[in-house]
Amino acid sequence: MTYIQQIIEEAKFKNPNEPEFHQAVEEILTSIEPVLQNNQMYIKSKVLERLIEPERQIMFRVTWLDDNGELQINRGFRVQHSSAIGPFKGGLRFHPSVNLGIIKFLAFEQTFKNSLTGLSIGGAKGGADFNPKGKSDMEIMKFCQSFMTELYRHIGQFIDIPAGDMGVGEREIGYLYGQYKRISNSFEAGTLTGKGLSYGGSLARKEATGFGLLYFVNEMIKYHGHSMEGKRVVISGSGNVALYSCKKAIELGAKVIAMSDSNGYIYDENGIDFNTIHTIKEIQRKRISEYLNYFPKAVYVEDKSIWNIKCDIALPCAMQNDIDLADAQALIDNGCIAVGEGANMPTTNEAIKLLLSNKILLAPAKAANAGGVATSALEMAQNSARLSWSFEFVDNKLKDIMANIFNESKQAAEKNGLYGNYVAGANIAGFTRVANAMIAYGAV
Ligand code: NDP
């Protein structure tokens, strides 16, 4: 057994029943092998053994009263994976599927993603197995307040800075920050990001993950001689990341022909209208099938994979393991040229291998969806300076950051003889910065 395989086995043994965490560890560790071969120092200092063990894992009870006056109990999590290059930072996910393994894989990935931004932010993730779907505004508020009543003691602008993720948008961040401010008796705006504009939020934060994904994909396809103009794009999901990916794809000249939610997908050969889908999903919080009320010629499909639709560019922006081996094969057969991962770990390891071996350009989540957290760090900078930057200023900074991330991933791949493999390139570039900091600190 190789050294890397031993570490993967150790991670599996120490964290049983956490398949998503195993998958993330395997994906990263196998791709950084070339760096370890040239750098024995990482092996001697046991950097990998340390990285598979989060610095801290917190699990807590969240009790709240629903609208019927009945007590409800959920489980809350915060995994503080690494503070090697900055305070812990990463989103909160409210979704019934949340468990420790899912939060651990997200926190692990976040460490390398945050490193890639070039900014001083460590990696963390949190959330709860709470299902916001169908809950009243009052119930959402009560849940958020109870969640923060425990979490507040573990976070702070120099300790750990949570943000949004699935099920946590501006409304939830408002309730969470309101409770934080109340119980800590301090207006420490830099403790949460994704805030509303009237209390310390940043312009362009809401758009940042989706816009950043398209900036990265655009750089990547340009480098390989393509452009976004006239490309047929399929996007899974219709939440925050999916919506703003759709908006930027259209602005760059592409045609978005399909989008989904957890019930089904809509297909519109004429191109999905952004304003309509935005109103249905972000403002009215309704199901995607409503789109047909506005565009009756569009088609709504349930129980079928969106990846069977013929497209040039596929953007998985919903949840993990969305594209499996069969989906990857369908994309290849239909002539897809690029996959851009807006969601975290949306492609299985087998599907990644198949896509890469068929020379499909793959923009990995760690690099391609880092625009959200990078803009969160810009929000923190504005909070520290007590200033607000314009939309254009933040958006231009985001564009520069995404171009840098692409270049770093490209250079790391090419330096290690892996031309066109941005999955390995991003992992190597993200790992090196964190590992060097860990070595500088000695035995911590
Ligand atoms: P949202 O909660 O806003 O949206 C999630 C979307 O995914 C919804 O449209 C949801 O549909 C859909 N979805 C959930 N499960 C399924 C399913 N089984 N099949 C099809 N669609 C499904 O989350 P975000 O947009 O914020 O996050 C999406 C992904 O992007 C996640 O992986 C997240 O970790 C990642 N990400 C998010 C960032 C951010 O800034 N928000 C930053 C970096 C990564 P429904 O409404 O039916 O549940």
Residues whose N, C-alpha, C, O or C-beta is under 5 A from the ligand:
A	BS01	NDP	G164 D165 M166 G167 T209 G237 S238 G239 N240 V241 A242 S260 D261 S262 N263 C317 A318 M319 Q320 G342 A343 N344 N369 G372
